[in-house]
Structures are given as structure tokens and as C-alpha cells.
Amino acid sequence: MDSNIVVIEYCRNCKQHQWNTRHNEARCLTLFNEFKEALEKQGLKVVQAPTFRLGAFEIHMNGVALFSKFKSEMFPDVRSMVDLIMEFR
């Protein structure tokens, strides 16, 4: 597996399940794009996970989970996560 690829899984199609959640798809997409921009400046490739789970914002590298919104019950801070990812690299 390429060690320079960060995979981010985030909730999408929120309008389809918004009747029972308070998800904001724009927030997840904005956060994904912030990570993508910051990490690509560091020479890493960032890809969207091909599948997603409701309420997800998960970050993996080399098959290792570096952040889980499910476990932390909050969204990640971009700056501190970028630092962590660069250390992990």
C-alpha cells in the first residue's frame, strides 16, 4: 500500500437521511477539502473513501485509523491532525 495516501471517509448524501439526523453535508465536504489542501501541500495524496457510513468522518493511512469521529464523537481539528499524520508518515 502506498504510504503517501490518506483515505478520508465522510458522510455524504445527507439530504436522504436528514429526516432523522442533523447532518450538514457542506460541513463534511468543507472539512474534507481543508484536509486535502493541507496534506497535498505536504506531498501526500488524499482520497475520498469509496463507501461511507452515516455520521462518519474517519481518517486512515496505511490501513491504520488515525482519527474516528465515531470514537471521539467530534470532528477533527485540521492543524493537529495534519501534524499527527506527518509524524505517522
Secondary structure per residue as TSV (DSSP state, phi and psi in degrees):
chain	resnum	aa	ss	phi	psi
A	1	M	-	360.0	139.4
A	2	D	-	-71.4	121.9
A	3	S	T	-76.2	-3.8
A	4	N	T	-102.0	21.3
A	5	I	E	-116.3	124.3
A	6	V	E	-106.1	127.5
A	7	V	E	-106.0	125.4
A	8	I	E	-118.2	123.6
A	9	E	E	-102.6	126.6
A	10	Y	E	-141.1	153.6
A	11	C	-	-64.4	135.3
A	12	R	-	-134.0	171.9
A	13	N	-	55.1	40.6
A	14	C	H	-61.2	-27.7
A	15	K	H	-61.5	-29.8
A	16	Q	H	-72.3	-25.8
A	17	H	H	-120.9	14.5
A	18	Q	G	-67.5	-18.1
A	19	W	G	-62.5	-24.4
A	20	N	G	-124.9	12.6
A	21	T	-	-138.3	171.9
A	22	R	-	-115.7	34.3
A	23	H	-	-68.8	146.6
A	24	N	-	-124.8	99.5
A	25	E	H	-59.2	-35.3
A	26	A	H	-62.5	-37.6
A	27	R	H	-63.6	-45.0
A	28	C	H	-64.9	-43.5
A	29	L	H	-65.3	-41.2
A	30	T	H	-61.9	-44.6
A	31	L	H	-64.2	-42.8
A	32	F	H	-56.9	-47.5
A	33	N	H	-65.6	-35.1
A	34	E	H	-63.7	-44.1
A	35	F	H	-63.3	-45.7
A	36	K	H	-57.6	-48.8
A	37	E	H	-62.7	-47.6
A	38	A	H	-65.3	-42.2
A	39	L	H	-76.2	-34.1
A	40	E	H	-67.6	-29.4
A	41	K	H	-64.2	-25.2
A	42	Q	T	-91.4	4.5
A	43	G	T	88.6	11.3
A	44	L	-	-98.5	151.8
A	45	K	E	-95.8	135.5
A	46	V	E	-119.9	128.0
A	47	V	E	-127.7	153.4
A	48	Q	E	-82.9	133.7
A	49	A	-	-60.1	141.4
A	50	P	S	-66.8	-25.3
A	51	T	S	-123.0	166.8
A	52	F	-	-147.3	159.1
A	53	R	-	-115.5	151.6
A	54	L	T	-55.7	126.5
A	55	G	T	79.0	9.1
A	56	A	-	-79.0	146.7
A	57	F	E	-153.2	92.0
A	58	E	E	-119.4	139.5
A	59	I	E	-122.7	125.2
A	60	H	E	-126.7	149.4
A	61	M	E	-146.5	130.9
A	62	N	T	56.6	32.7
A	63	G	T	76.6	5.1
A	64	V	E	-104.9	129.9
A	65	A	E	-74.9	119.0
A	66	L	E	-98.8	-22.8
A	67	F	E	-153.5	141.7
A	68	S	E	-138.2	117.3
A	69	K	H	-65.8	-31.7
A	70	F	H	-60.9	-41.1
A	71	K	H	-80.3	-39.8
A	72	S	H	-86.2	-20.0
A	73	E	S	61.0	28.9
A	74	M	S	-153.0	164.7
A	75	F	-	-80.4	152.7
A	76	P	-	-77.1	155.2
A	77	D	-	-88.1	124.1
A	78	V	H	-59.6	-51.6
A	79	R	H	-59.4	-48.5
A	80	S	H	-69.1	-33.4
A	81	M	H	-70.2	-38.2
A	82	V	H	-61.2	-43.5
A	83	D	H	-59.9	-45.2
A	84	L	H	-62.0	-45.3
A	85	I	H	-62.8	-40.2
A	86	M	H	-67.0	-35.0
A	87	E	H	-67.7	-41.0
A	88	F	H	-65.9	-34.6
A	89	R	-	-54.1	360.0
